[in-house]
Amino acid sequence: MSPDTRRHRGPHPADKKLFSEEQLPKLQQATAELSWLLSRGYKMPSSLKLVGDRHGLVERQRLAISLASCSDKDRRRRKGACVSVDQVSKQAVVVDGFNLIITIEAALSNGPLLACRDACIRDLSSVHGSYRSVEETEQAISLIGEELHHLGASSVLWLLDRPVSNSGRLAARIAEIAAQRDWPWQVEVVFNPDSQIISSPALVITSDSSVLDRVERWANLKSYLLVERIPGAWLIDLSNS
């Protein structure tokens, strides 16, 4: 496999066609059908194949609807645990580091973002155990930090996945930027950030569905950042499917 030499986390060459306005009604319908099946207890792999084959979706479109879909029960659970970003004020916050940074990098690179059924924003970037900084990485970290500071978080704990390559380098850069700006951040590289996030009493920042289903409180910082700081981002709306 050739090394990842991307300088931006932008769109795939086929994305303009795959996620065009003409394709949107089909993707919305497919998301609704997949969510209907999930709501009735059917498993994701078989349901995704059924819906994807029915609508003739290619792999990247199938990935999109799988990220955007969820059961009615999971949507209610996630929305019930979501608190306003205003509640970040004077709160300890724990951040799912790669989950947040990669989406903001994609937004700044005009990569496609999904407005999902559970109100989360998710990206289509593929890291697969190997992370490489892009030209927008530092801007993404600064943008996130400025908003967390503006919102008044009392402390911020960033958690990064140790098994992902270059996680140590990213952690060092996050810590360096925080020190320069006098932000009360702590950055840790751990083997299983998900379990640490789930067990933390802090307010959670993530859009990872497996984590959201198990936390008591989370804030939808990604949506807030897109509205406040990146209003021109490419957003594919599958939220009402």
N, C-alpha and C positions, 0 to 999 in steps of 0.2 A: 504494500500500500504506500502510495506517495505521501510525503509529509504535507501537513496542512499549511499552506502558504497564503491563506486569505488575509487581506489587509482590512477588510470590512466584514461585518456580519449581515450583509445585505441580501437581496432577493436571489433566488435561484434563476438561471436564465429562462426557465419555462414558467415562472410564477405569474408573469403578466397575463399569460393566456389561461393558466390553470385557475386563477382567482379573479378573472375578469368579471365585469358586471353581468355578462351573459351567463357565466357559470354560477353566479351567486344563488339564484333560485333553486338550482339543483343541489347545491351544497347545503342550503338551508333545509330543504326537504329531507336530504339524507341524514342530516344531524337530528332532525325531529324523529325520523324513523328509528335511528340507532338509539336515541334516548328512550323511545317508547319500548323497545326491546329490553334495554337495561332496566327500565322501571318494572318490568315483569319477570325479572330474575334471570334473563338470558346472559350468558357470558360475553365479554367483549370480543374475543377473537372470532368466534363463530358468527356473532351478530355483525361485526364489521365486514366480514367476508360476504355475508348475505346482502347487506345494504350496498356495499361497494360494487359487487357484481351487478346488482339490480340497476344501479345508476351508471355503470361503466366508468367508475372512478379509477384514476391512476394512483400509484402508491402515495405520492405527496398529498393528493386530495384526501385519501383515506386517513393519512396521519392527521390532517387538519380536522376532519369530523370526529376522529377518536379523541382528540384533545378538547374539542368544543362540547362534546356530549357528556351527559351524566344522567343518572336516574332521577326521578322526581324526589325520592327520599334523600339522596345525597345533595341535591340542590337546596332543599329545605334546611338540611343540617348545616351546610356551609353558610348559607345566607343568615341563619339564626346565630351563628357564632361570629359573624363579621361585625366589627365595630367601626364607627366613623374614624377617619384619620385624625380628627380633632382630638380623639382620646389618646393619641400618641403623647400629648403634652404631659410632662412629668412622669412618664412611664419608662420602665426598662423595656427595651425592644431586642428581640432576637431575629436575625436576618438569615434567611436561606441564601447564602452568598451567590453561588453560581446561578440559581434560579432567577434572582433579581437582576444581576448585572447583565447576563446574556440577553434578557428581554430588552433592557434599556439600550444595550449596544445595537441590537437589531432595529429598534425604533429609530435610533439616531442614524442608522445606515439605510433607512427606508426599506427594511425587510418587512415581509408580511407579518402582521400580528392578528391574532384571533380574539374577537370579543365573544367569550364563551357563554354557555347556558347558565353557568353558576356565577356570572358577573366577573369572572377573572379574565385577565389578559394573558395570553400565552403566545409563544413564538414557535417557529418551525425550525429553529437552528438545531443542528446535530453536533453534539460534542463527543459522545460515545467514549468517555474515559480519558479524553485528551483535550485540554483547553489551551488555546493560543490567544494572547492579547491581540486586539485589533486597534486601528487608529482611534476608535471611539471609546476605548476602555477607560482612559483617564477622565474624559468628559463625563462618561456614565457614572463613575464613582463620585466625581465632584457634584454632579447634578443630584444624585441620591442624597449625598451628605448635606447639601445646602437645604434640601427640603426637610430632612429629618431634624436639622438644626432649627429651621424655621418653625417646624411643628412642635419643637420643645421637648424632644425625647431626653430623658434624664441620663440614659446610658444606652449604648448600642453594642450588642455582641454579634459579630459576623462569624458564621460557621461555613467553612469550606471543606469539600470532600478530599481527604488525604489521597485516596486511590486515583484521583484525577491528576494527570500529569500537569505540571506547572502551577499546581495549587499553592505551593509555597511561595513562588514568585508573585502571584497575585496577592496573597496575604500580605507580603512585605510592602507591596505598592499601596494597598489599602491603608495599612498602618502608617505609612509615610505621609500620605495625603492627609490623614486624620491628624497626625502630629503637627503638620504645617498649619492646619486650620484650627488647631486646639479643640477638636471634636472629641467628646468622651467615648471613644470607641475601643473595643477589644476585638482582636481577630484571632481565631483559632482554626487550625487545620486538624480535622478529626476523621476517624474512620467511618463513623456512622452519624452524620449530622442530623438525619431525620429523627432518630430516636432521642437525641439530645433536645431537639426543637420540641418534640411532642411532650417531653417530660418537663420542659422549662415552664416556670410560672410567668415568664415575660410575655409581652404582646408579640405575636408572631407576624413576620412579613414573609409570605411565600404565596405561590399559586400552584404548588405541587398538590394534586388532588389527594394522593395517599396520605399526605400530612394534614391537609385541611380537614379530612374526615375524622381526625383524632385529636385536634387541638380545641381548647376551650374558647380562645379568643384570637382573632387575626384581623389585620387591617389591610385593605385593598390598596396598597401604596402604588402599585403599578398603574391602576386606572387614574389615580390622582395625579401621578407624574405626567401621564400622557395629556391630561386635560390642562394642567398648569404649565408644563415645560416643553412638551413636544406635540402641540396640537395638530401639526401637519403629518403625523405618523400615518402609515398605511394600515388601516384597520379594516378587517373583514368581519362584518357583523353577522355572527351566527347565534347571537344571544337569545333571540326570541323563537328559536327553532323548537 
